[in-house]
Structures are given as structure tokens and as C-alpha cells.
Amino acid sequence: MQLIDGKQISEQLLGEIAQEVQDIISKGGRAPHLAAIIVGQDGASLTYVNNKVKSCERVGFKSTHVALPDTTTEAELLLEIKKINDNPDIDGLIVQLPLPKHLSADTVIQAIAPEKDVDGFHPINVGRMALSMPTYISATPNGVLELLKRYNIETAGKHCVVIGRSNIVGSPMSILMYQNSYPGNSTVTVCHSRTQNLSEITKTADILIVALGKPEFVTADMVKDGAVVIDVGIHRIADASKKSGFKLLGDVKFDEVSPKCAYITPVPGGVGLMTIASLLTNTLKAAKKEVYS
Ligand code: NAP
């Protein structure tokens, strides 16, 4: 069994991005610039945005952090988005989700200019992804593709089973895995909460991508010998024996599944660490006008 090391690959990616930024600047260009809007005081969201801003600094990007109170109206938020859309000095814009309940994520995402939507959530960018056109692929599926690529894992002709069909993970993941590219060219089965005989299907997977949001759901009897298992799930479980007071678990029961696998991502240390690197990759693409010229 080989562990897929998300920490090592994400560090490698950040190093490559930092090098490209230096090259751009040494040729007289300007640093890529990411703007992040956060509405409200949700603790986890503040941590995510701070980590994104810190990573920007690490690779030499410029970053702008717009913090708005949770009383912000939709009109006020849309105005902030418009200002950033219209600012030629800013390449990428993300609005941290979830938003306070009175704001519609759909309306907000659609207000972001597609060419600055480095989270890849705008329907235009999702549509471009589905049509195999140049686009910003959203962070989690992009991180999974990068891990498969960096470990040279064969995907063509393989049976890939994806558990989960959410808009941010399962659905794009399944589309990307059957497209005519690498990683891709797999024969894909998508499973969800109405799927019958789930374990009969997962047992036929050469590549099993698990994103259903239930701790340690996938057990050894659901996995074929020699499979590649990608665990997207992430759960904080109270654990008094840990200094932090919690431990992190994935959707896969790692201890019993890992001995059967050819490759597996751990939690923590797997897919989760790839998301910021994917966001910065998209911002660099935006600055280089690789998607929209
Ligand atoms: P989600 O929106 O809750 O979607 C879960 C999907 O799993 C749904 O399609 C659901 O089916 C399906 N499902 C639920 N129970 C099932 C069952 N018993 N059998 C088969 N399918 C089942 O979750 P998500 O946002 O995609 O996230 C999934 C997991 O990934 C979560 O643990 C989340 O925390 C994690 N995550 C991690 C990252 C990262 O960076 N590592 C990023 C995003 C999400 P229906 O459609 O029928 O309801």
C-alpha cells in the first residue's frame, strides 16, 4: 500500500507557484492578486480565509481581505463584488461560504465575474468544465486530479466509483473522471443516498472516490484488493485524549481499508491539504489570462 501524501504534493505545488510568481515579477510583471470576501464571524470560515490569505503571502501573491458584518444586505454585498469585478488590479475573487442565512449563495456566486471566479463555482465555469473547455476547476476535485497525476496513477479504462453527487465534490469529480484527458477516461459510476447495493458496486471499483460526509462509512468489505481509494470526507470528532480536544476522521475506515489498497489518501494529510494549492493555481491562471484572454 502506498500513502498519497497531500502535504508533500501541496508543498511542492506551492513551491512551483512561488517560482512562477518570481519569474513573472523578474520579467516586469505584477504579482497575482486574490481578493477574499467574508461575511460574518463564523470561526471556521475566518480560519479558512486567514489560511488562504497567509498562503497568498507565502507564494508572493497580493491579497485583499474584505470583512463585512453579518448584517450586510444582499445589495451591499453585490456592490462589493462589483467593485472587485471592475478592479483591473485584482485577478481572482472568492466569497467564503457558507453565507449568513439571509443571503443567497446562488445569487452571490452568479454576481462574480466568471473570469475572476477562481473557486470555479459560477455556472459558466461549471458548464465550461462539463464541456471540457478551459476553466477554473473547483478546489476539491482539482486537488484530487492533481494527486492522481502526481502519483502517476493510471485512470484510463479503469472503473471509477464516486460516492456522492454534490455540486462541489461528487458531481464535478465524476464528470472529470470520464472526460477524454488524464486523469480521466475512466468508466464512472456515481452513487448517492438512493443507490441500492452500494457495497456490490464499490467492490468493483479500481478507483473509489468517497465524498458522502459520514465518518468511517467505507469499510474493508466494500473495497476490492488493489484499489485506489481517495477519501474526501473530513470530520471533527471529539477526543479527550488529544490536546486539541478532537481528532479528524474521513469517510473511509482507514485502518482496515488501507492494507487492501494500492494507494490511499489519509485524513488528515490527504485531499484537504490540496484545496488551497488548487485555489492559488486558479488565481495564477487568472493572472496569466489562461482561461479567459
Ligand atoms: P454533501 O453535499 O452532504 O453530499 C453528500 C453526498 O453523499 C450526497 O450526494 C448524498 O446523496 C450522498 N450520500 C449521503 N449518504 C449516502 C449513503 N449512505 N450512501 C451513498 N451516498 C450517500 O457533502 P459534500 O459537500 O459533497 O462533502 C462530502 C464530504 O467531503 C464531507 O465529509 C465534507 O466535509 C467533505 N469535504 C471535504 C473537502 C476537502 O477539502 N477535503 C471539501 C469539501 C467537502 P444525495 O444526493 O442522495 O443526498
Boltz pocket constraint, residues with backbone or C-beta under 6 A from the ligand:
constraints:
  - pocket:
      binder: B
      contacts: [[A, 140], [A, 163], [A, 164], [A, 165], [A, 166], [A, 167], [A, 168], [A, 169], [A, 170], [A, 191], [A, 192], [A, 193], [A, 194], [A, 195], [A, 198], [A, 210], [A, 211], [A, 212], [A, 213], [A, 214], [A, 231], [A, 232], [A, 233], [A, 234], [A, 235], [A, 251], [A, 271], [A, 272], [A, 273], [A, 275]]
      max_distance: 6.0
